[in-house]
Amino acid sequence: MHGPGAWYHFPVPITDTSSAAQAVQLGIQRSMSGEQRLLLAFEMSIFARELNRERIRREHPEWSDAKITRELLRLAFLPAPLPDME
């Protein structure tokens, strides 16, 4: 296997997007400037972080906003839990 996704070992593509829709999406992305693509990536990153924040909040309603933020950082950068804040 070569090219993007070559390290995946799934018998079918992991997507719910048709090949026609993927072609349209790729055409739009190619027509965007570098700045526009970077802004889109930044917005997608913020959206993913907010989804993760809400998941953590739902799983741990007793946690403070500071503890939720620490958990987001841990998930992003560390393989193990951070030490307690004391």
MMTF fields as JSON, N, C-alpha, C and O atoms, coordinates in Angstrom:
{
  "mmtfVersion": "1.0.0",
  "mmtfProducer": "UNKNOWN",
  "numBonds": 343,
  "numAtoms": 344,
  "numGroups": 86,
  "numChains": 1,
  "numModels": 1,
  "chainsPerModel": [1],
  "groupsPerChain": [86],
  "chainIdList": ["A"],
  "bondAtomList": [4, 2, 8, 6, 12, 10, 16, 14, 20, 18, 24, 22, 28, 26, 32, 30, 36, 34, 40, 38, 44, 42, 48, 46, 52, 50, 56, 54, 60, 58, 64, 62, 68, 66, 72, 70, 76, 74, 80, 78, 84, 82, 88, 86, 92, 90, 96, 94, 100, 98, 104, 102, 108, 106, 112, 110, 116, 114, 120, 118, 124, 122, 128, 126, 132, 130, 136, 134, 140, 138, 144, 142, 148, 146, 152, 150, 156, 154, 160, 158, 164, 162, 168, 166, 172, 170, 176, 174, 180, 178, 184, 182, 188, 186, 192, 190, 196, 194, 200, 198, 204, 202, 208, 206, 212, 210, 216, 214, 220, 218, 224, 222, 228, 226, 232, 230, 236, 234, 240, 238, 244, 242, 248, 246, 252, 250, 256, 254, 260, 258, 264, 262, 268, 266, 272, 270, 276, 274, 280, 278, 284, 282, 288, 286, 292, 290, 296, 294, 300, 298, 304, 302, 308, 306, 312, 310, 316, 314, 320, 318, 324, 322, 328, 326, 332, 330, 336, 334, 340, 338],
  "bondOrderList": [1, 1, 1, 1, 1, 1, 1, 1, 1, 1, 1, 1, 1, 1, 1, 1, 1, 1, 1, 1, 1, 1, 1, 1, 1, 1, 1, 1, 1, 1, 1, 1, 1, 1, 1, 1, 1, 1, 1, 1, 1, 1, 1, 1, 1, 1, 1, 1, 1, 1, 1, 1, 1, 1, 1, 1, 1, 1, 1, 1, 1, 1, 1, 1, 1, 1, 1, 1, 1, 1, 1, 1, 1, 1, 1, 1, 1, 1, 1, 1, 1, 1, 1, 1, 1],
  "groupList": [{"groupName": "MET", "atomNameList": ["N", "CA", "C", "O"], "elementList": ["N", "C", "C", "O"], "formalChargeList": [0, 0, 0, 0], "bondAtomList": [1, 0, 2, 1, 3, 2], "bondOrderList": [1, 1, 2], "singleLetterCode": "M", "chemCompType": "L-PEPTIDE LINKING"}, {"groupName": "HIS", "atomNameList": ["N", "CA", "C", "O"], "elementList": ["N", "C", "C", "O"], "formalChargeList": [0, 0, 0, 0], "bondAtomList": [1, 0, 2, 1, 3, 2], "bondOrderList": [1, 1, 2], "singleLetterCode": "H", "chemCompType": "L-PEPTIDE LINKING"}, {"groupName": "GLY", "atomNameList": ["N", "CA", "C", "O"], "elementList": ["N", "C", "C", "O"], "formalChargeList": [0, 0, 0, 0], "bondAtomList": [1, 0, 2, 1, 3, 2], "bondOrderList": [1, 1, 2], "singleLetterCode": "G", "chemCompType": "PEPTIDE LINKING"}, {"groupName": "PRO", "atomNameList": ["N", "CA", "C", "O"], "elementList": ["N", "C", "C", "O"], "formalChargeList": [0, 0, 0, 0], "bondAtomList": [1, 0, 2, 1, 3, 2], "bondOrderList": [1, 1, 2], "singleLetterCode": "P", "chemCompType": "L-PEPTIDE LINKING"}, {"groupName": "ALA", "atomNameList": ["N", "CA", "C", "O"], "elementList": ["N", "C", "C", "O"], "formalChargeList": [0, 0, 0, 0], "bondAtomList": [1, 0, 2, 1, 3, 2], "bondOrderList": [1, 1, 2], "singleLetterCode": "A", "chemCompType": "L-PEPTIDE LINKING"}, {"groupName": "TRP", "atomNameList": ["N", "CA", "C", "O"], "elementList": ["N", "C", "C", "O"], "formalChargeList": [0, 0, 0, 0], "bondAtomList": [1, 0, 2, 1, 3, 2], "bondOrderList": [1, 1, 2], "singleLetterCode": "W", "chemCompType": "L-PEPTIDE LINKING"}, {"groupName": "TYR", "atomNameList": ["N", "CA", "C", "O"], "elementList": ["N", "C", "C", "O"], "formalChargeList": [0, 0, 0, 0], "bondAtomList": [1, 0, 2, 1, 3, 2], "bondOrderList": [1, 1, 2], "singleLetterCode": "Y", "chemCompType": "L-PEPTIDE LINKING"}, {"groupName": "PHE", "atomNameList": ["N", "CA", "C", "O"], "elementList": ["N", "C", "C", "O"], "formalChargeList": [0, 0, 0, 0], "bondAtomList": [1, 0, 2, 1, 3, 2], "bondOrderList": [1, 1, 2], "singleLetterCode": "F", "chemCompType": "L-PEPTIDE LINKING"}, {"groupName": "VAL", "atomNameList": ["N", "CA", "C", "O"], "elementList": ["N", "C", "C", "O"], "formalChargeList": [0, 0, 0, 0], "bondAtomList": [1, 0, 2, 1, 3, 2], "bondOrderList": [1, 1, 2], "singleLetterCode": "V", "chemCompType": "L-PEPTIDE LINKING"}, {"groupName": "ILE", "atomNameList": ["N", "CA", "C", "O"], "elementList": ["N", "C", "C", "O"], "formalChargeList": [0, 0, 0, 0], "bondAtomList": [1, 0, 2, 1, 3, 2], "bondOrderList": [1, 1, 2], "singleLetterCode": "I", "chemCompType": "L-PEPTIDE LINKING"}, {"groupName": "THR", "atomNameList": ["N", "CA", "C", "O"], "elementList": ["N", "C", "C", "O"], "formalChargeList": [0, 0, 0, 0], "bondAtomList": [1, 0, 2, 1, 3, 2], "bondOrderList": [1, 1, 2], "singleLetterCode": "T", "chemCompType": "L-PEPTIDE LINKING"}, {"groupName": "ASP", "atomNameList": ["N", "CA", "C", "O"], "elementList": ["N", "C", "C", "O"], "formalChargeList": [0, 0, 0, 0], "bondAtomList": [1, 0, 2, 1, 3, 2], "bondOrderList": [1, 1, 2], "singleLetterCode": "D", "chemCompType": "L-PEPTIDE LINKING"}, {"groupName": "SER", "atomNameList": ["N", "CA", "C", "O"], "elementList": ["N", "C", "C", "O"], "formalChargeList": [0, 0, 0, 0], "bondAtomList": [1, 0, 2, 1, 3, 2], "bondOrderList": [1, 1, 2], "singleLetterCode": "S", "chemCompType": "L-PEPTIDE LINKING"}, {"groupName": "GLN", "atomNameList": ["N", "CA", "C", "O"], "elementList": ["N", "C", "C", "O"], "formalChargeList": [0, 0, 0, 0], "bondAtomList": [1, 0, 2, 1, 3, 2], "bondOrderList": [1, 1, 2], "singleLetterCode": "Q", "chemCompType": "L-PEPTIDE LINKING"}, {"groupName": "LEU", "atomNameList": ["N", "CA", "C", "O"], "elementList": ["N", "C", "C", "O"], "formalChargeList": [0, 0, 0, 0], "bondAtomList": [1, 0, 2, 1, 3, 2], "bondOrderList": [1, 1, 2], "singleLetterCode": "L", "chemCompType": "L-PEPTIDE LINKING"}, {"groupName": "ARG", "atomNameList": ["N", "CA", "C", "O"], "elementList": ["N", "C", "C", "O"], "formalChargeList": [0, 0, 0, 0], "bondAtomList": [1, 0, 2, 1, 3, 2], "bondOrderList": [1, 1, 2], "singleLetterCode": "R", "chemCompType": "L-PEPTIDE LINKING"}, {"groupName": "GLU", "atomNameList": ["N", "CA", "C", "O"], "elementList": ["N", "C", "C", "O"], "formalChargeList": [0, 0, 0, 0], "bondAtomList": [1, 0, 2, 1, 3, 2], "bondOrderList": [1, 1, 2], "singleLetterCode": "E", "chemCompType": "L-PEPTIDE LINKING"}, {"groupName": "ASN", "atomNameList": ["N", "CA", "C", "O"], "elementList": ["N", "C", "C", "O"], "formalChargeList": [0, 0, 0, 0], "bondAtomList": [1, 0, 2, 1, 3, 2], "bondOrderList": [1, 1, 2], "singleLetterCode": "N", "chemCompType": "L-PEPTIDE LINKING"}, {"groupName": "LYS", "atomNameList": ["N", "CA", "C", "O"], "elementList": ["N", "C", "C", "O"], "formalChargeList": [0, 0, 0, 0], "bondAtomList": [1, 0, 2, 1, 3, 2], "bondOrderList": [1, 1, 2], "singleLetterCode": "K", "chemCompType": "L-PEPTIDE LINKING"}],
  "groupTypeList": [0, 1, 2, 3, 2, 4, 5, 6, 1, 7, 3, 8, 3, 9, 10, 11, 10, 12, 12, 4, 4, 13, 4, 8, 13, 14, 2, 9, 13, 15, 12, 0, 12, 2, 16, 13, 15, 14, 14, 14, 4, 7, 16, 0, 12, 9, 7, 4, 15, 16, 14, 17, 15, 16, 15, 9, 15, 15, 16, 1, 3, 16, 5, 12, 11, 4, 18, 9, 10, 15, 16, 14, 14, 15, 14, 4, 7, 14, 3, 4, 3, 14, 3, 11, 0, 16],
  "groupIdList": [1, 2, 3, 4, 5, 6, 7, 8, 9, 10, 11, 12, 13, 14, 15, 16, 17, 18, 19, 20, 21, 22, 23, 24, 25, 26, 27, 28, 29, 30, 31, 32, 33, 34, 35, 36, 37, 38, 39, 40, 41, 42, 43, 44, 45, 46, 47, 48, 49, 50, 51, 52, 53, 54, 55, 56, 57, 58, 59, 60, 61, 62, 63, 64, 65, 66, 67, 68, 69, 70, 71, 72, 73, 74, 75, 76, 77, 78, 79, 80, 81, 82, 83, 84, 85, 86],
  "secStructList": [7, 7, 1, 6, 6, 6, 6, 7, 7, 7, 1, 1, 7, 1, 7, 7, 1, 7, 2, 2, 2, 2, 2, 2, 2, 2, 2, 2, 2, 2, 2, 1, 7, 2, 2, 2, 2, 2, 2, 2, 2, 2, 2, 2, 2, 2, 2, 2, 2, 2, 2, 2, 2, 2, 2, 2, 2, 2, 2, 7, 6, 6, 1, 7, 2, 2, 2, 2, 2, 2, 2, 2, 2, 2, 2, 2, 2, 7, 1, 1, 7, 7, 7, 7, 7, 7],
  "xCoordList": [0.83, 0.0, 0.877, 1.85, 0.559, 1.322, 0.37, -0.82, 0.91, 0.11, -0.557, -0.315, -1.419, -2.088, -2.889, -3.549, -2.814, -3.571, -2.964, -3.599, -1.732, -1.119, -0.885, -0.783, -0.799, -0.553, -1.818, -1.743, -2.983, -4.241, -4.341, -3.9, -4.914, -5.077, -6.554, -6.935, -7.372, -8.801, -9.171, -8.658, -10.053, -10.412, -11.259, -11.323, -11.91, -12.739, -12.317, -11.812, -12.517, -12.173, -13.015, -14.193, -12.403, -13.131, -13.627, -12.97, -14.78, -15.373, -16.854, -17.274, -17.623, -19.032, -19.313, -20.464, -18.244, -18.347, -18.209, -17.289, -19.135, -19.064, -17.85, -17.314, -17.427, -16.263, -16.566, -15.668, -17.815, -18.185, -18.071, -17.564, -18.545, -18.456, -17.001, -16.613, -16.193, -14.775, -14.091, -13.238, -14.462, -13.868, -14.223, -13.371, -15.473, -15.889, -15.121, -14.619, -15.035, -14.317, -12.851, -12.319, -12.203, -10.805, -10.649, -9.696, -11.58, -11.528, -11.643, -10.941, -12.526, -12.684, -11.405, -10.918, -10.862, -9.642, -8.482, -7.686, -8.375, -7.285, -7.426, -6.435, -8.671, -8.884, -8.652, -8.608, -8.506, -8.295, -6.824, -5.918, -6.625, -5.256, -4.681, -5.416, -3.379, -2.74, -3.303, -3.511, -3.546, -4.109, -5.505, -5.834, -6.324, -7.673, -7.626, -8.397, -6.722, -6.601, -6.123, -6.602, -5.179, -4.692, -5.803, -5.933, -6.594, -7.716, -8.736, -9.255, -9.029, -9.958, -9.438, -10.199, -8.151, -7.551, -7.627, -7.913, -7.375, -7.448, -8.876, -9.071, -9.87, -11.27, -11.678, -12.41, -11.213, -11.528, -10.887, -11.482, -9.68, -8.994, -9.758, -9.931, -10.211, -10.986, -12.281, -12.663, -12.953, -14.211, -13.975, -14.744, -12.914, -12.606, -12.289, -12.71, -11.553, -11.22, -12.482, -12.613, -13.415, -14.659, -15.529, -16.182, -15.543, -16.272, -15.671, -16.399, -14.356, -13.674, -13.934, -14.143, -13.922, -14.202, -15.599, -15.776, -16.576, -17.946, -18.06, -18.826, -17.315, -17.317, -16.776, -17.355, -15.66, -15.066, -16.034, -16.208, -16.658, -17.609, -18.778, -19.248, -19.242, -20.353, -19.921, -20.689, -18.685, -18.187, -17.813, -17.85, -17.45, -16.999, -17.672, -17.004, -18.98, -19.689, -19.19, -19.417, -18.52, -18.012, -16.701, -16.285, -16.037, -14.752, -14.917, -15.893, -13.95, -13.913, -13.452, -12.932, -13.651, -13.166, -11.651, -11.127, -10.946, -9.484, -9.069, -8.128, -9.762, -9.413, -9.733, -8.994, -10.811, -11.163, -10.091, -9.693, -9.63, -8.571, -7.291, -6.623, -6.938, -5.753, -5.888, -4.925, -7.087, -7.298, -7.181, -6.632, -7.685, -7.53, -6.056, -5.64, -5.267, -3.829, -3.163, -2.306, -3.556, -2.976, -3.279, -2.393, -4.524, -4.904, -4.127, -3.785, -3.851, -3.145, -1.649, -1.047, -1.035, 0.418, 1.058, 2.249, 0.312, 0.922, 0.205, -1.012, 0.933, 0.293, -0.313, -1.087, 0.018, -0.452, -1.124, -0.903, -1.933, -2.569, -1.545, -0.451, -1.917, -1.082, -1.192, -2.195, -0.187, -0.305, -1.414, -1.763, -1.965, -3.03, -2.547, -1.357, -3.5, -3.196, -3.282, -4.343, -2.213, -2.227, -0.94, -0.753],
  "yCoordList": [-1.178, 0.0, 1.244, 1.307, 2.212, 3.446, 4.624, 4.488, 5.802, 7.018, 7.291, 6.591, 8.336, 8.716, 7.552, 6.809, 7.417, 6.36, 4.983, 3.992, 4.895, 3.591, 2.815, 1.589, 3.492, 2.801, 2.227, 1.481, 2.552, 1.967, 0.53, 0.216, -0.327, -1.72, -2.1, -3.088, -1.328, -1.582, -2.01, -1.45, -2.994, -3.489, -2.513, -2.621, -1.563, -0.582, 0.812, 0.986, 1.802, 3.169, 3.611, 3.268, 4.37, 4.893, 6.286, 7.286, 6.339, 7.602, 7.388, 6.3, 8.424, 8.355, 9.316, 9.646, 9.755, 10.701, 9.964, 9.167, 10.24, 9.592, 10.107, 11.171, 9.353, 9.782, 11.079, 11.895, 11.277, 12.522, 13.711, 14.77, 13.525, 14.6, 14.859, 16.008, 13.803, 13.98, 14.784, 15.624, 14.53, 15.263, 16.745, 17.601, 17.054, 18.451, 19.099, 20.215, 18.381, 18.896, 19.172, 20.221, 18.246, 18.422, 19.626, 20.395, 19.789, 20.944, 22.261, 23.224, 22.3, 23.514, 23.778, 24.908, 22.723, 22.905, 23.366, 24.203, 22.837, 23.243, 24.683, 25.342, 25.172, 26.548, 27.562, 28.766, 27.082, 27.972, 28.405, 27.664, 29.616, 30.081, 29.35, 28.729, 29.431, 28.838, 29.412, 28.69, 30.711, 31.367, 30.826, 30.586, 30.634, 30.101, 28.668, 28.307, 27.856, 26.471, 26.439, 25.636, 27.314, 27.383, 27.825, 27.27, 28.804, 29.262, 28.143, 27.959, 27.395, 26.272, 25.217, 24.704, 24.892, 23.914, 24.411, 23.632, 25.692, 26.278, 26.182, 25.797, 26.527, 26.457, 25.016, 24.772, 24.063, 22.657, 22.188, 21.401, 22.668, 22.317, 22.848, 22.134, 24.089, 24.679, 23.897, 23.613, 23.55, 22.797, 21.437, 21.029, 20.737, 19.423, 19.563, 18.73, 20.607, 20.824, 21.087, 20.581, 21.877, 22.165, 20.919, 20.725, 20.074, 18.802, 17.95, 17.364, 17.884, 17.105, 17.697, 16.958, 19.032, 19.702, 19.32, 19.02, 19.332, 18.984, 17.516, 17.176, 16.643, 15.225, 15.045, 14.319, 15.711, 15.618, 16.178, 15.587, 17.311, 17.929, 16.986, 16.903, 16.282, 15.338, 14.135, 13.648, 13.653, 12.505, 12.853, 11.991, 14.121, 14.552, 15.875, 16.907, 15.863, 17.12, 17.831, 19.03, 17.112, 17.711, 18.473, 19.213, 18.312, 18.949, 20.439, 20.869, 21.217, 22.654, 22.876, 21.966, 24.092, 24.427, 24.267, 23.836, 24.619, 24.482, 23.016, 22.701, 22.128, 20.706, 20.151, 19.314, 20.607, 20.171, 20.642, 19.892, 21.872, 22.399, 21.595, 21.293, 21.243, 20.413, 19.061, 18.553, 18.483, 17.186, 17.32, 16.433, 18.405, 18.646, 18.721, 18.147, 19.427, 19.522, 18.159, 17.806, 17.402, 16.074, 15.201, 14.534, 15.211, 14.399, 14.8, 13.951, 16.085, 16.577, 16.281, 16.037, 16.297, 16.272, 15.171, 14.899, 14.542, 13.573, 12.226, 12.181, 11.143, 9.821, 9.427, 8.472, 10.135, 9.751, 10.95, 12.094, 10.691, 11.806, 12.742, 12.326, 14.01, 15.006, 14.833, 14.3, 15.268, 15.207, 16.135, 17.094, 15.849, 16.698, 18.124, 18.374, 19.067, 20.496, 20.819, 21.211, 20.663, 20.985, 21.595, 21.938],
  "zCoordList": [0.0, 0.0, 0.0, 0.751, -0.808, -0.882, -0.835, -1.12, -0.467, -0.483, 0.847, 1.831, 0.876, 2.12, 2.69, 1.963, 3.986, 4.65, 4.51, 4.87, 3.987, 3.746, 5.023, 4.986, 6.146, 7.403, 8.009, 8.986, 7.457, 7.932, 7.437, 6.331, 8.244, 7.865, 7.886, 8.514, 7.21, 7.156, 5.739, 4.77, 5.611, 4.284, 3.471, 2.246, 4.143, 3.441, 3.881, 4.991, 3.027, 3.418, 4.62, 4.721, 5.521, 6.674, 6.305, 6.593, 5.672, 5.281, 5.001, 4.607, 5.206, 4.847, 3.692, 3.406, 3.039, 1.935, 0.611, 0.424, -0.31, -1.62, -2.387, -2.078, -3.377, -4.167, -4.924, -5.128, -5.34, -6.022, -5.062, -5.432, -3.837, -2.844, -2.472, -2.266, -2.383, -2.091, -3.187, -2.903, -4.437, -5.562, -5.477, -5.719, -5.135, -4.983, -3.839, -3.968, -2.711, -1.554, -1.891, -1.528, -2.575, -2.964, -3.891, -3.759, -4.825, -5.73, -4.978, -5.288, -3.993, -3.181, -2.395, -2.348, -1.777, -0.99, -1.86, -1.434, -3.066, -3.963, -4.431, -4.744, -4.478, -4.918, -3.797, -4.049, -2.57, -1.43, -1.364, -1.748, -0.871, -0.655, 0.561, 1.328, 0.722, 1.886, 3.18, 4.155, 3.177, 4.36, 4.671, 5.832, 3.636, 3.841, 4.377, 5.267, 3.833, 4.317, 5.764, 6.564, 6.095, 7.465, 8.419, 9.51, 8.026, 8.846, 9.028, 10.129, 7.97, 8.063, 9.037, 9.857, 8.954, 9.865, 11.305, 12.214, 11.519, 12.849, 13.394, 14.547, 12.578, 13.008, 13.315, 14.274, 12.511, 12.767, 14.072, 14.809, 14.36, 15.598, 16.81, 17.798, 16.734, 17.828, 18.032, 19.167, 16.939, 17.025, 17.687, 18.558, 17.278, 17.864, 19.351, 20.155, 19.721, 21.133, 21.947, 23.062, 21.403, 22.126, 22.257, 23.283, 21.227, 21.342, 22.458, 23.259, 22.505, 23.53, 24.914, 25.876, 25.019, 26.292, 26.797, 27.978, 25.907, 26.311, 26.697, 27.598, 26.034, 26.393, 27.805, 28.612, 28.097, 29.425, 30.469, 31.535, 30.168, 31.098, 31.383, 32.518, 30.365, 30.525, 31.363, 32.193, 31.145, 31.884, 33.32, 34.198, 33.567, 34.897, 35.263, 35.317, 35.516, 35.801, 37.058, 37.221, 37.938, 39.179, 38.977, 39.869, 37.823, 37.578, 37.309, 36.693, 37.78, 37.496, 36.049, 35.403, 35.561, 34.214, 34.122, 33.094, 35.21, 35.209, 35.076, 34.347, 35.771, 35.696, 34.305, 33.787, 33.711, 32.353, 31.367, 30.476, 31.526, 30.662, 30.824, 29.834, 32.058, 32.291, 31.597, 31.022, 31.654, 31.005, 29.486, 28.834, 28.919, 27.481, 27.104, 26.098, 27.91, 27.651, 27.771, 26.962, 28.776, 28.946, 27.74, 27.206, 27.318, 26.164, 24.915, 24.092, 24.777, 23.594, 23.629, 22.583, 24.826, 24.881, 25.72, 25.562, 26.593, 27.508, 27.471, 27.29, 27.636, 27.629, 28.969, 29.03, 30.041, 31.375, 32.057, 31.658, 33.072, 33.802, 34.423, 34.806, 34.515, 35.181, 36.689, 37.166, 37.459, 38.917, 39.389, 38.701, 40.562, 41.124, 41.294, 41.488, 41.218, 41.4, 42.897, 43.384, 43.599, 45.027, 45.424, 46.592]
}
